[in-house]
């Protein structure tokens, strides 16, 4: 039984370490890439509007990629 506990503990510890490394790699690799692509998407959406047409609608929180229609002010915009 002590061998099983040792193996289970080692596997859990290795899983936690790998999970932490992958999370950090995703945060510093993927998140900035997505944020850069948002700039191009917004630019393309603005250019797609007809001349003289102003975009109206609920504000969009720039810190959250999901549009929320009930939000009146974004805490990211206040910074």
N, C-alpha and C positions, 0 to 999 in steps of 0.2 A: 504493500500500500504506500509506503514512503516514496517509492519510485514513481508511482502514478501521480502523486501530489507534486513531485518535482517536475515531471513532464508537463502537467497541466499549468503549473505556475510559470514555467518557462515559456509555454505557448501563449499564455495570456499576456505576459510581459512583452514578448516579441510583437504580438498583435497591437498592443498599445503604442509601442515605439514606432512601428511602421505606420500606424494610423496618424500619429502626430507628425511624422515626416511628410507624409502625403498631404495632410491638411495644410502645412506650411508651404509646401511646393505649389499647391493649387492657389493659395492666397496670393503668393507673390508672382505666379506665372499666369494663371487664367483670369483672375479678377481684373488686372490692368488691361489685358487684351480685350475683355468684354467692355470695359469702360471706354477704350479707344474706339471700338466699333460703334458705340452709342453716338459718338460725335458725328460719324459719317451717316448713320441712319437718320439722325435729326436733320442734318444738312440736306439729305436727299428728300426727306419729307417736306421740308420748307420749300425746296425748289419745285416740288410737284404741285404746289398750290397754284390755282389760276391767278392771273394778274388782278390786283385790286381786292383780292379775297383775304380777309384777316382770319386767322384761326381763332375760334372762340371755343371755350370749354373749360372744364375744371382744371385747376393747376395740377401739375405732375411733380411729384417728389423726385428730385434727381438722385437721391440716395437709395431709392428703392425702384427696381425695374418694373414693378407692377403699378399700373395706373389705379389710383383710388379716387373715386369721384366725390367722396364725402370730405376730403381733406381741404381745408381752407388755407392753411399755411404750413409750409415745410420747415422743420427745424434746421435742415441743411442750408436753406436759403438765408436764415437769420445769421449765419456765421460770417 
